[in-house]
Amino acid sequence: MTVLVGVVVGLLVVACFVAPTLAVRDLAGRLAAYTVLGLLVALGLVLVVSGGVTAPDTLLGRVLVVELFAIAVAGGGPVTATVLWLVDRGSRRTDMELAGQVLRGGAWIGGFERAAVFAALAAGWPEGLAVVLALKGLGRYSELRGGTTRPAEEAPSGGVAERFIIGTFASVLWGCAVAGAFLALTS
């Protein structure tokens, strides 16, 4: 069973680093994001069947924490982008595109967010989620309130807060899911 877990985690690592290189609007990019999500689900199913594979203080446990940390940070980007793409399809393109421009740096912030979520949960400090979300909300407060540096005619008429909430939920849920896989593997 350990070999199967190793293969699935290895495929997940590769998929997480290939998926961000593809545009989400292209079919290949969406398929890559769905593959990342599917591999995490497959890992979860393997864990349900096998239970814990190793202890966190073994060599395998240490390798898994590094690999799953990379999966949490790199894999959440394509998944979050795909979720936002799915949401954008039903909205007025101009509003959501402008909302994406107002929330500049979202991909970097999301990566740091997933890193902090994974680290907090893997370390057994679930209260860290509240700290991460509070810092993110405070950091984006002015943009969410509409206080942008853009002229009024360029300011988005809607979608900024919705995009922030949806992106945050998708990103945090991905980080939590990967941390849960780590905790299940090392229980």
C-alpha positions, -999 to +999 in steps of 0.1 A: +000+000+000+029+023+007+040+020-029+006+029-042+006+060-019+040+069-032+029+066-068-002+087-063+017+114-044+044+114-070+018+119-098+002+146-078+035+165-074+041+163-111+006+174-120+007+203-095+038+217-112+026+211-148-009+225-143+001+261-135+020+263-168-013+259-187-039+286-192-071+278-174-092+291-203-078+264-225-091+228-223-057+215-215-054+238-185-088+228-172-080+191-177-048+196-157-066+212-128-092+184-128-064+159-129-048+175-098-082+174-080-088+138-091-054+127-079-061+142-045-094+124-043-077+092-054-052+097-026-081+102-002-097+070-013-064+051-009-061+065+027-097+054+035-088+019+025-053+017+040-053+040+070-020+055+082+010+046+062+039+060+084+047+080+114+056+117+109+091+113+124+102+086+099+121+093+067+089+085+047+069+109+069+094+137+064+094+131+026+056+132+026+054+165+045+077+181+019+059+166-011+024+174+003+035+209+013+045+215-024+012+200-035-007+223-011+011+254-025+014+246-062-017+225-067-041+250-052-034+276-078-048+257-108-077+245-088-086+280-075-082+294-110-105+268-124-131+275-098-129+312-106-131+304-143-163+284-137-178+313-118-167+339-144-185+320-172-219+330-160-211+367-152-205+398-172-169+394-184-160+430-179-170+431-142-151+399-133-120+409-154-119+443-136-123+425-103-094+403-111-073+434-119-082+451-086-071+420-066-036+421-080-011+396-065-038+371-058-018+341-071+011+349-048-011+357-018-030+324-024+003+304-025+014+319+008-021+314+022-021+277+013+015+273+028+003+288+061-029+268+062-010+235+055+017+244+080-007+253+107-028+222+103+001+198+099+017+213+131-016+206+150-025+243+153-060+247+137-063+282+152-038+293+127-066+292+101-082+321+119-049+341+119-044+334+081-079+345+072-078+376+094-045+387+079-058+382+044-090+400+051-072+430+067-047+431+039-075+433+012-098+455+032-093+487+012-098+469-021-129+451-008-144+484+004-139+499-030-110+522-022-089+515-053-064+538-068-082+536-102-103+564-116-141+560-110-147+551-146-123+521-143-134+509-109-153+476-111-190+478-105-192+445-088-175+411-083-145+421-062-158+409-029-174+378-045-141+369-063-122+374-030-145+351-011-147+324-037-110+324-043-102+323-006-126+294+000-112+274-029-076+281-018-082+274+019-102+242+012-074+229-010-048+236+017-070+219+043-076+189+021-039+184+015-031+189+052-058+163+060-042+138+036-009+144+054-024+139+088-042+107+076-010+093+061+010+099+092-016+088+118 
